[in-house]
Amino acid sequence: MKNILMLDTVAIIYPITKERLTLVEPEFMSIENLPSGQVGTVVEIYEKGGEKQYLVEFADSQGREYAMATLKEDELLPLHYEPFVA
């Protein structure tokens, strides 16, 4: 269990094909996929068939959104800025 929450920063583990993306900016229409390691933010969490799915927004370094995708938990790696202390 990864315990991914709203507004968490995540990286994608596997490339996400263009067919699974909602592309926002026209200049990104030519991409084939988002590569593994691409960083995004969880903006919505859904429960579908007992399984959580996450709407992830991808933005450039200026904060301009360029794509969104609904992804499963096993496709995401939560990123942390502080070490977890038990």
C-alpha positions as CSV (number, residue, x, y, z in Angstrom):
1,M,0.0,0.0,0.0
2,K,1.5,3.3,-1.1
3,N,-1.0,5.6,0.6
4,I,-1.2,8.1,-2.2
5,L,-3.2,11.2,-1.3
6,M,-4.7,14.3,-3.0
7,L,-2.0,16.8,-4.1
8,D,0.8,14.3,-3.7
9,T,3.7,14.6,-6.1
10,V,4.2,11.3,-7.9
11,A,6.4,9.9,-10.7
12,I,5.2,7.4,-13.3
13,I,6.9,4.1,-13.2
14,Y,6.1,3.0,-16.8
15,P,5.7,5.1,-19.9
16,I,2.1,6.3,-20.5
17,T,1.0,6.1,-24.1
18,K,-0.6,9.1,-25.8
19,E,-3.9,7.2,-26.1
20,R,-4.2,7.3,-22.3
21,L,-3.4,11.0,-22.0
22,T,-5.6,14.1,-22.2
23,L,-3.2,16.6,-23.8
24,V,-3.9,20.2,-23.0
25,E,-1.2,22.2,-24.9
26,P,-1.1,21.9,-28.7
27,E,2.7,21.7,-28.9
28,F,2.6,18.4,-27.0
29,M,0.3,16.7,-29.6
30,S,3.2,15.0,-31.3
31,I,4.5,13.1,-28.3
32,E,4.2,9.3,-28.4
33,N,4.2,8.8,-24.6
34,L,5.2,10.3,-21.3
35,P,8.4,8.5,-20.2
36,S,8.9,6.7,-16.9
37,G,10.0,9.2,-14.3
38,Q,7.8,12.0,-15.5
39,V,6.5,13.9,-12.4
40,G,2.9,15.0,-11.8
41,T,0.5,15.9,-9.1
42,V,-2.6,13.9,-7.9
43,V,-5.6,16.1,-8.4
44,E,-8.4,13.6,-7.9
45,I,-8.8,10.1,-6.5
46,Y,-11.5,7.7,-7.7
47,E,-12.7,4.3,-6.5
48,K,-13.6,1.9,-9.4
49,G,-14.4,-1.7,-8.8
50,G,-12.7,-1.6,-5.3
51,E,-9.5,-0.3,-6.9
52,K,-8.3,3.3,-6.5
53,Q,-7.4,5.3,-9.6
54,Y,-5.7,8.7,-9.6
55,L,-6.1,11.6,-11.9
56,V,-2.6,13.0,-12.3
57,E,-1.8,16.4,-13.8
58,F,1.5,16.9,-15.5
59,A,2.8,20.5,-15.7
60,D,6.0,22.1,-17.0
61,S,8.5,24.0,-14.7
62,Q,6.4,27.2,-15.1
63,G,3.3,25.4,-13.7
64,R,1.5,25.2,-17.1
65,E,-0.5,22.0,-17.3
66,Y,0.2,20.0,-20.5
67,A,-1.4,16.6,-19.9
68,M,-3.6,14.6,-17.5
69,A,-4.0,10.8,-17.1
70,T,-6.0,8.5,-14.9
71,L,-3.5,6.0,-13.5
72,K,-3.6,3.0,-11.2
73,E,-1.6,2.9,-7.9
74,D,0.9,0.4,-9.3
75,E,1.8,2.8,-12.0
76,L,2.8,5.6,-9.6
77,L,5.7,6.2,-7.2
78,P,5.0,8.8,-4.5
79,L,7.8,11.3,-4.1
80,H,8.8,12.7,-0.7
81,Y,10.7,15.8,0.3
82,E,11.2,14.8,4.0
83,P,12.3,11.4,5.3
84,F,9.5,9.3,6.9
85,V,10.1,8.8,10.6
86,A,8.2,6.1,12.4
